Amino acid sequence: MTVALISHRDCRLHETGADQPERPERLSAVEDALVVSGLDLVVRHYEAPAASREQLCWVHDAAYVNDIFARAPREGLVWLAADTAMNPHTLQAALHAAGAVLLGVDLVMEGKAGVVFCNVRPPGHHAERARTSGFCIFNNVAVGAAHALRVHGLERVAIVDFDVHHGNGTEDIFRDDPRILFCSTYQEPYLHGDDAPRSIPGHIINVPLGPGSDGRVFREAVEAHWLEALARFSPQLLLISAGFDAHLMDQISHLRLRERDYAWLTEHLKQIADAHAGGRIVSVLEGGYSLPALGRSVAAHMDALLGNHFV
């Protein structure tokens, strides 16, 4: 199986301050862990293209996209929200982050890769149709899902989000689109967006986890709420918003997941993709701010995507 790793050098140039947990070193931590684990030897590297304005407007209001372009600074920082800023390189980084998922979808749909991991930043799952938050500018995974529906003619795409925070942006964009099954686990209390998440059976499946929840609680929640629904939906493509900030070592989180929990979930998601989607999976980096935990967790995730069993 060909495994693709997609990134772009501009994603490392997006910096918004030394005190920000969402920093360029995150991408290096992932790549270093893949080298140490030996997974880099079986990965084919691709450079992410830039998403176009038209592609961004599939999921974002045109006025919002135009505003982001207009506010991109030539120097210094511009704050879009209390926790989200742009430096002179952010716009290009965000365009390539979204473009990585576009390329990933093309690769799996054209049979050029079995599975894809997009090692990109800024993350995207908090970017709503017309609002940014949570370090996110454009909704990378949503752009990829829209591409799969519009360009590749798919009728059913599943998006699974296991970041410690709810994927409010992805839900906002696809809440009225039954072609998308959106599954999200997140730590309570809810942090982003205006309203607490509401599930819609067979379409939106939100599973809150209380502070202190460990791998056992997480696995029981996935088994109870996700797996049967995903199999019943029978997705033609599986997209993953892969946030690793629910890890025990991550200071942004009060959950207690470990690498083996991410591997366990990935193995189950791979089984679903193999059964219904021809094995097609595109996974996209979201959160994860403890660099050692992030690197090890992504390695475990990719190892499981390859069909290996994490020990």
C-alpha positions in Angstrom: 0.0 0.0 0.0 1.2 3.5 -0.9 1.0 5.9 2.0 1.3 9.6 1.2 2.5 12.3 3.5 1.6 15.8 2.3 3.0 19.0 3.7 4.5 22.3 2.6 7.4 24.5 3.8 5.1 27.5 4.2 3.2 25.8 6.9 6.3 26.2 9.1 6.4 30.0 8.5 3.1 30.7 10.2 4.1 31.9 13.7 1.9 33.9 16.1 4.1 34.2 19.2 6.4 32.2 21.4 3.6 31.6 24.0 1.3 30.0 21.4 1.0 26.2 21.7 0.1 26.0 17.9 3.7 26.4 16.7 5.9 25.3 13.7 7.8 22.7 15.8 4.7 20.6 15.7 5.3 19.6 12.1 9.0 18.7 12.9 7.9 16.6 15.8 5.7 14.5 13.5 8.4 14.1 10.9 11.1 13.3 13.4 8.8 10.6 15.0 8.2 9.0 11.6 12.0 8.8 11.0 12.6 7.3 14.4 9.8 4.7 14.0 11.0 3.7 10.5 7.7 4.7 9.0 9.3 7.4 6.9 10.9 4.6 4.8 7.4 3.6 3.5 6.0 7.0 3.0 5.9 8.9 -0.2 6.2 12.7 0.3 4.1 15.2 -1.6 4.2 19.0 -1.6 0.8 20.5 -1.0 -0.7 22.8 -3.7 -2.5 26.0 -2.7 -6.3 25.9 -2.6 -8.0 28.5 -4.8 -10.5 31.1 -3.6 -13.2 29.2 -5.6 -12.4 26.0 -3.7 -12.4 27.8 -0.3 -15.8 29.3 -1.2 -17.3 25.8 -1.5 -17.4 25.8 2.3 -16.8 29.4 3.3 -18.8 32.6 2.5 -17.1 34.6 -0.2 -17.1 37.7 2.0 -15.2 35.8 4.7 -12.6 34.5 2.3 -12.1 38.0 0.8 -11.8 39.4 4.3 -9.0 36.9 5.2 -7.1 37.8 2.0 -7.6 41.6 2.7 -6.4 41.4 6.3 -3.3 39.4 5.6 -0.4 41.6 7.0 2.8 42.5 5.2 4.5 42.7 8.6 3.6 42.0 12.2 0.5 40.2 13.4 -3.2 40.7 12.7 -5.6 39.1 15.2 -8.7 37.6 13.6 -10.0 36.3 17.0 -8.8 36.3 20.6 -6.9 33.1 19.9 -6.2 33.3 16.1 -3.7 35.5 14.4 -2.0 35.9 11.0 1.6 36.9 10.3 2.9 37.7 6.8 3.2 34.0 5.9 -0.1 32.7 7.4 -2.3 33.2 4.4 0.0 31.0 2.2 0.3 28.5 5.0 -3.5 28.3 5.3 -3.9 28.0 1.5 -1.4 25.1 1.4 -3.0 23.4 4.4 -6.4 23.3 2.7 -4.7 22.4 -0.6 -3.0 19.4 1.1 -6.4 17.8 1.7 -7.5 18.5 -1.9 -4.4 16.7 -3.1 -5.0 13.9 -0.6 -8.5 13.3 -1.8 -7.3 13.2 -5.4 -4.6 10.7 -4.6 -6.9 8.2 -2.9 -9.7 8.7 -5.4 -7.3 8.1 -8.3 -5.7 5.1 -6.7 -2.3 6.7 -6.4 -2.3 6.3 -2.6 -4.2 4.0 -0.3 -4.1 6.4 2.7 -2.9 9.9 3.2 -1.7 12.0 6.2 -1.6 15.8 5.8 1.0 17.2 8.1 -0.1 20.8 7.9 -0.9 23.9 9.9 -2.8 26.0 10.7 -5.4 23.5 11.7 -9.0 23.9 10.4 -11.8 22.2 12.2 -12.9 25.3 14.2 -13.2 27.5 11.1 -16.9 28.0 10.5 -18.5 29.1 7.3 -18.0 32.7 8.1 -16.0 32.8 11.4 -12.5 31.8 12.6 -11.5 30.6 16.0 -9.2 28.1 17.8 -6.1 28.8 15.7 -8.1 27.9 12.5 -8.3 30.0 9.3 -9.9 27.8 6.7 -11.6 24.5 7.3 -9.1 22.1 5.7 -11.1 18.9 6.1 -14.3 20.6 4.9 -12.6 21.8 1.8 -11.5 18.2 1.1 -15.0 16.8 1.7 -16.5 19.4 -0.7 -13.9 18.5 -3.3 -14.8 14.8 -3.0 -18.5 15.6 -3.4 -18.2 18.1 -6.2 -15.2 16.9 -8.3 -15.2 13.2 -7.7 -19.0 12.8 -7.5 -19.2 11.0 -4.2 -22.5 10.7 -2.4 -21.4 9.8 1.1 -18.4 11.1 2.9 -17.7 10.5 6.6 -15.7 12.9 8.7 -14.4 11.6 12.1 -13.0 14.2 14.5 -11.2 13.0 17.7 -9.6 16.3 18.7 -10.0 17.2 22.4 -12.2 20.1 21.2 -15.4 19.8 19.2 -15.2 20.3 15.4 -17.6 23.2 15.5 -16.6 24.6 12.2 -17.0 21.3 10.3 -20.4 20.8 11.9 -21.5 24.4 11.1 -20.5 23.9 7.4 -22.2 20.5 6.9 -25.0 20.5 9.4 -27.6 20.7 6.6 -25.8 18.3 4.2 -27.0 14.7 4.6 -24.2 13.5 2.3 -21.8 14.0 5.2 -21.7 11.9 8.4 -19.9 13.9 11.0 -18.6 12.1 14.2 -16.9 14.1 17.0 -15.6 13.3 20.4 -14.6 16.2 22.6 -14.0 17.2 26.2 -16.7 18.9 28.2 -17.2 21.7 28.8 -17.8 22.8 25.2 -15.4 25.6 24.2 -16.0 26.9 20.6 -19.0 28.3 18.8 -22.3 29.8 20.1 -24.4 26.7 20.9 -23.6 23.4 22.6 -23.4 20.6 20.0 -26.6 18.8 19.1 -26.6 15.4 17.5 -28.7 14.4 14.5 -29.1 10.6 14.3 -27.3 9.2 11.2 -25.8 12.6 10.3 -24.2 14.4 13.3 -22.9 12.3 16.2 -21.4 14.3 19.0 -20.0 12.5 22.0 -18.9 14.6 24.9 -16.3 13.2 27.4 -16.0 14.3 30.9 -12.6 15.7 32.3 -10.4 12.8 33.4 -11.8 10.3 30.8 -9.3 7.7 29.9 -8.9 5.3 27.0 -11.5 2.9 28.4 -14.1 5.6 28.5 -13.1 6.8 25.0 -13.3 3.3 23.5 -16.6 2.6 25.1 -18.0 5.9 23.6 -16.7 5.1 20.1 -18.1 1.6 20.2 -21.5 2.8 21.5 -22.0 5.8 19.2 -19.7 5.7 16.2 -18.9 2.3 14.7 -22.4 1.0 13.9 -23.4 4.4 12.6 -20.4 4.6 10.3 -21.0 1.1 9.0 -24.6 1.9 8.3 -23.7 5.1 6.5 -21.3 3.1 4.3 -19.0 6.0 3.4 -17.3 6.1 0.0 -14.4 8.1 1.6 -13.3 8.5 5.2 -11.8 11.8 6.3 -10.2 12.2 9.7 -9.7 15.4 11.7 -6.8 14.0 13.7 -6.3 16.0 16.8 -4.0 14.5 19.4 -4.5 17.0 22.2 -6.6 14.6 24.3 -3.3 12.8 25.1 -2.4 12.4 28.8 0.7 14.5 28.4 -1.0 17.4 26.6 -1.4 20.3 29.0 -4.3 21.8 26.9 -6.4 18.8 27.8 -8.0 17.1 30.8 -8.5 13.8 29.0 -6.1 10.8 29.4 -5.7 9.1 26.1 -2.5 7.3 25.1 -0.9 6.3 21.8 -2.5 2.9 21.9 -6.0 4.5 22.1 -5.4 6.4 18.9 -4.1 3.3 17.3 -7.1 1.3 18.4 -9.5 3.8 16.9 -7.5 4.0 13.7 -7.6 0.2 13.3 -11.4 0.3 13.6 -11.7 3.2 11.2 -9.5 1.4 8.7 -11.8 -1.6 8.9 -14.7 0.6 8.0 -12.9 2.2 5.2 -11.7 -1.2 3.9 -15.3 -2.6 4.0 -17.1 0.4 2.5 -14.7 2.9 0.9 -12.1 0.9 -0.9 -9.7 1.6 2.0 -9.7 5.3 1.1 -8.7 7.5 4.1 -7.3 11.0 4.2 -6.2 12.1 7.7 -5.5 15.7 8.5 -3.6 17.1 11.5 -5.6 19.3 13.9 -4.5 19.7 17.5 -1.7 18.2 19.6 0.6 20.4 21.5 2.9 18.2 23.6 5.6 17.6 21.0 6.8 14.2 22.2 3.2 12.9 22.6 2.2 14.4 19.3 5.0 12.7 17.4 4.4 9.3 19.0 0.7 9.5 18.6 0.9 10.3 14.9 3.4 7.4 14.4 0.9 5.1 16.1 -1.9 6.5 14.0 0.0 6.0 10.7 1.2 2.6 11.7 -2.4 1.5 12.1 -3.4 3.2 8.8 -0.8 0.9 7.3 -2.6 -2.1 8.8 -0.1 -2.8 11.5 -1.1 -3.4 15.1 0.3 -1.0 17.7 2.0 -2.7 20.6 
